[in-house]
Structure formats: C-alpha cells, structure tokens
C-alpha cells in the first residue's frame, strides 16, 4: 500500500508547546478568467480545514489562506506560464508542529475554480478536515491523498467533460466519496489504509460504457453504494474481510449485478480487502 502523503506531511506533525500569542493571518487573491485552457492545482496542507468548490463568478480561481503565523508560512503562488496554482500552509523551518500546540484551530484554505478551464488537481491533506466538491468542473484528472483526517469528496453535479483518472489514497481516516456517478471518470483508483470508508457511485452516469475501478482497503469498514440502474461487476480478493453479496449473482470468480448485461452504464471493480467488512447498498 503506497504512502505518498506521509513524507510530505510528516514534517508538519511533531514539536513542543507553542508560544502563548498565536496570530491568525489571512491572505487572499483571485485571477480573472481570460480564456485560459488549463489549470494545474497543487495543494499541500498539513493541519486545518480545506474547502474547494466551483467558481460561480468570472474568476479563474479565488483563494483564501488563513494560518497561524507563529508556526506556519503560507504557500500561495500562481505561475501564469505553466498555468499552475500552488496553495498550502508550511511549517517553519525551525521545527514541527503538533495539532494540540495550535490554540486557534481555525486554519483554513478556501478555493474556488472556474468550470470553464480544464483542471488537474493534486491535493494532499494531513490532520484536519476536507470538504471537496468537484461537481461542475471541467476535471481532467485528480489525485487526492489524506492522512488522519475527516474528509469528503463529492460531485454535487456532473462534471463538464470526461476525466481520465480519479486517484484517492486515504490513511487512518473517516472518508466519504459521494456522487461518483457524476465524475465522468474513465478510471477510479482508491487505496484506503484504515478507517470508516464510503464510496457512493450514485449520479447521472451520462456516458454509456464501462468505468474501471481498482479498490483496496486494509483495516476498517467499506460501504459501497450503487444506483439500481448501474451494471456492476466485482472481482474480489479478500483475506479476513466479509462481503455482502446482496444484489449480485456469482459467475466463476466474479460477482455480477442481475442487470449487468443489459445496463447502459457499467462499473467493473477489482476489489482487494484485508480485514474488515465490505457492505453493499443499492438505491433507486
């Protein structure tokens, strides 16, 4: 199981007591959309809350970074040549920080992105909360990594165009992905180490054909939610994990929904589960 997030974020998690006075600062900016064709967004955020949603005005993006000045420095850079936006909150070079050291817990990044521009996302979170709504964006690909956080990724509406890949890696966390049927992604990869996990594949499934998904969980519970019209095929490899077979017919080593052969939209899942419960919920 890969650990791409830990190296980048471990430097933010570990020092002694902080000073009494902790100044909370906010910086913000926006850039007017001028016909840019692409936007690459990189967010690395160790401690706090992160919120992302689509921009409803005329901006390419709007960003606000709120941080504790005693311990952290803001990362807020836009490269117009490479069409890359970098956001984050980085610990001071003289040491690391425990979340308990922060007396003011309101560190936060708020970001909106124009739905008019093709967007690639690389998001890394440590400890805290993340609420990421990718609905309505022109999403090409997204890589999302979380540590010990409470995170939700949702697609409140269909994305504007098909995306190539949605790649999610979760540490010891509570994580929910909701409305994945609105993501229009050709491929979905999910790697969950431990925690309470949920993948909800409801949505409009506007594009006919087959979506591929690789799902791996270590320790914890996983709930898979499917709309009744979706054709689902699961190839399952498990060690000490239980699997709810309700709504499936077994063919050889695979589990197929009863409507799989006639469904317009199909989801093929390669599921690896170590220890825990895999529950299935069907919704109309």
SULQUINOR-V824055 format. One record per pair of residues at least 24 apart in sequence whose ideal C-beta (glycine too) atoms are under 7 Angstrom apart, sorted by the first residue. I is the first residue (numbers start at 1). J is the second residue. D is the distance in whole Angstrom. If there is no record, write none. Layout:
# SULQUINOR-V824055
i: [I I]
j: [J J]
d: [D D]
This chain:
# SULQUINOR-V824055
i: [1 1 1 1 2 2 4 4 5 5 5 5 5 5 6 8 8 9 9 9 9 11 11 12 12 12 12 12 12 13 13 13 13 13 13 14 14 15 15 15 15 15 17 18 18 18 19 22 22 22 22 23 23 24 24 24 24 25 25 26 26 26 27 27 27 28 28 29 29 30 30 30 31 31 31 31 32 32 32 33 33 33 33 33 33 36 36 36 37 37 38 38 38 39 39 39 39 39 40 40 40 41 41 41 41 42 42 42 43 43 43 43 43 44 44 45 45 45 45 45 46 46 46 46 47 47 47 47 47 47 47 48 48 48 48 49 49 49 50 50 50 51 51 52 52 52 53 53 54 54 54 54 54 54 55 55 55 59 60 60 61 61 61 61 61 62 63 63 64 65 65 66 66 66 67 68 68 68 71 71 87 99 113 115 125 125 134 135 135 135 136 139 140 141 142 142 143 144 145 146 146 146 146 147 147 148 148 149 150 151 152 152 153 154 154 155 155 155 155 155 157 158 158 158 158 158 159 159 162 162 165 170 170 179 181 181 185 186 187 188 189 190 191 192 192 192 192 193 194 194 194 195 196 196 197 197 198 199 200 201 201 201 201 201 202 202 205 205 208 208 210 210 211 212 213 213 213 214 215 215 216 217 217 217 218 219 219 219 220 221 221 222 222 223 223 224 224 225 225 226 226 227 228 228 228 229 230 230 230 231 231 231 231 231 231 232 232 232 232 233 233 233 233 234 234 235 235 236 237 238 239 239 240 240 241 241 241 241 241 241 242 242 243 244 244 244 246 247 247]
j: [191 193 216 218 169 191 145 169 124 145 146 147 169 171 147 44 124 46 124 126 147 91 96 46 47 91 96 97 126 46 96 97 98 126 127 96 98 95 96 97 98 101 101 70 71 101 70 68 70 103 104 69 70 66 68 104 106 67 69 64 65 66 65 74 76 63 64 63 76 59 61 62 59 60 61 78 58 59 60 58 59 60 114 116 117 60 83 117 117 118 83 117 118 83 85 113 117 119 83 84 120 85 113 119 121 84 86 122 87 88 109 123 124 88 124 88 89 109 125 126 89 91 126 127 97 99 102 107 126 127 128 89 107 108 128 108 128 129 109 125 130 110 131 111 132 133 112 133 112 113 115 135 136 137 112 113 114 114 114 117 85 111 112 113 114 112 87 111 110 89 109 106 107 108 107 102 104 107 97 102 111 127 137 160 149 151 159 159 179 182 160 163 164 165 166 167 167 168 169 170 171 173 175 171 173 172 173 173 174 175 176 178 177 178 179 179 180 182 183 203 182 182 184 203 204 206 183 184 186 207 189 195 197 203 205 227 211 211 212 213 214 215 216 217 218 220 222 218 218 219 220 220 220 221 221 222 223 224 225 225 226 227 230 267 227 283 230 265 264 265 266 268 267 268 267 268 269 270 269 271 272 273 274 276 274 274 275 276 276 276 277 276 278 279 281 278 280 281 283 280 282 283 282 283 284 263 263 265 267 257 259 260 263 265 266 257 260 267 269 260 266 268 269 269 271 270 271 271 272 273 274 275 274 275 273 274 275 276 277 278 277 278 278 278 279 280 280 280 282]
d: [6 6 7 6 6 6 6 6 5 4 7 6 7 7 7 6 6 5 7 4 6 6 6 3 6 5 6 6 6 7 6 7 7 6 7 4 6 4 5 5 6 7 6 6 6 4 6 5 5 5 5 4 6 6 6 5 6 6 5 6 7 4 5 6 6 6 4 6 7 5 7 4 6 5 6 6 6 6 7 6 6 4 5 6 7 6 6 5 7 6 5 6 5 6 7 7 5 5 6 4 5 5 7 6 5 7 5 5 5 6 7 5 7 4 5 5 6 6 6 7 7 7 4 7 7 5 7 6 6 5 6 7 3 5 5 4 6 5 5 6 4 5 5 5 5 7 6 4 6 6 5 7 4 6 4 6 5 6 5 6 6 7 6 5 7 5 6 5 5 7 5 6 6 5 5 6 6 6 5 7 6 5 6 6 5 6 7 7 7 6 7 5 6 5 5 7 5 5 5 5 6 5 6 4 7 5 6 5 5 5 5 7 5 4 5 4 7 4 5 6 6 4 6 7 5 6 6 5 6 6 7 7 7 5 5 6 7 6 5 4 5 5 5 4 7 7 7 5 6 4 5 5 6 6 7 5 5 6 4 6 5 7 6 6 5 6 6 4 5 6 4 6 5 5 6 7 5 5 6 5 4 5 7 6 5 7 5 6 5 5 5 7 5 5 6 7 5 5 6 7 6 6 5 7 5 7 6 6 6 6 6 4 3 7 4 4 7 5 7 6 7 5 7 5 5 5 7 5 5 4 5 7 7 5 4 6 6 5 7 6 5 7 5 7 5 5 6 6 5]
